[in-house]
Amino acid sequence: MKRITSLSRVTEADRGACTAIGNFDGVHRGHQAVLELTRQAAEAKGAPLAVLTFEPHPREVFRPDAPPFRLMNAEAKAHRLEKLGVDLLYEIPFDKKLFGLTDTAFCQQVLAQGLGVSGVTVGADFCYGQGRKGNAETLQTAGRLHGFDVTIAPLLGLENGGERVSSTAIRNALRDGQPRKAGAMLGHWHRIEGPVLHGEKRGRSLGYPTANMDISAIHPPKFGVYAVLVEIVTGPHAGHHRGVASMGIRPMFGENTPNIETFILDFEGNLYEEHLSVGLVQYLRPEQKFDGLDALTAQIRSDEQRAREILTEMPLVGFPMHSEPSKTDG
């Protein structure tokens, strides 16, 4: 997949794509439905499959002091879209110039002139342009004017009750410690991705070395301990594993900066600076402060055993769409 971070970097070979438009935070099932319609259009035209998204997320520009809300960072989003077969990812900077474009100017300057799209696909609730005055209907009008097709994807709901699939609903499920409910809306396990950082190495001294990752820039799931599926994305140990992870501020040691520490089951190796993807499967328990290291170690052993029991029959790759949430999930 080719990532293009500016309209000025679009070459002639990058033009003419069938393009899905949106923020794609989480790349959930609604996004995937938009992508599938775009894929069908691209195959019919013999055109590349593209996604147009914006960095930073517009909400980060409008509300810079708000708590982190993103389900995934730009790298994780690109990784997921590449897995779904996207050929071109247009990551257009969301700046004052773009913000100031009217809906008419956006269609003319970005879609028609800048990208030369042959078709676009958006969700039924798509809005764009200054003041969000543009919508799916005005986009269809612009498509007829500029010569690109427009496909509108209906909003998607969950089968078991019809709750609308949205990034907000997924955030709420993660906040409540319900990763399987979030996964059902995502169509994949919610994954936290990033480089493995150097930590205090306390886990190593307890016999449970962990891979530490920063979560400060994303919406924090409920703090506590999770059974997880781990993909080591880069380096000589690349592959898929099972694990148990602790997410939060480590009250036992008086820390206050949230992170995620993952113990990979039956694994040995150096992962510093490698890229890790940690999928949340099941919430096991909240964070705790223990009376001493012996009590902490005993609880870690118990967490490990529970994680093994939960993950033993779990496929390392993919998401079991029809699996029922465990009674302990959340």
ABEGO torsion letter per residue (X at the ends): XBBBABAAABBAAABGBBBBBEAGBGGBAAAAAAAAAAAAAAAAAGBBBBBBBBOBBAAAAABAABBBABABBAAAAAAAAAAAGBABBBBBBBBAAAAABBAAAAAAAAAAAAAGBABBBBBAABBBEBGGABBAAAAAAAAAAAGBBBBBBBBBBBABGGBBBBAAAAAAAAAAGBAAAAAAAAGBBBBBBEBBBBBAGAAAAAGBBBBBBBAAABBBBBBEBBBBBBBBABEAABEBBBBBBBBEAGAAAGBABBBBBBBBBGBBEBABGBBBBBBBABBABBBBBBABAAAAAAAAAAAAAAAAAAAAABBABEBBAABBBBAABX
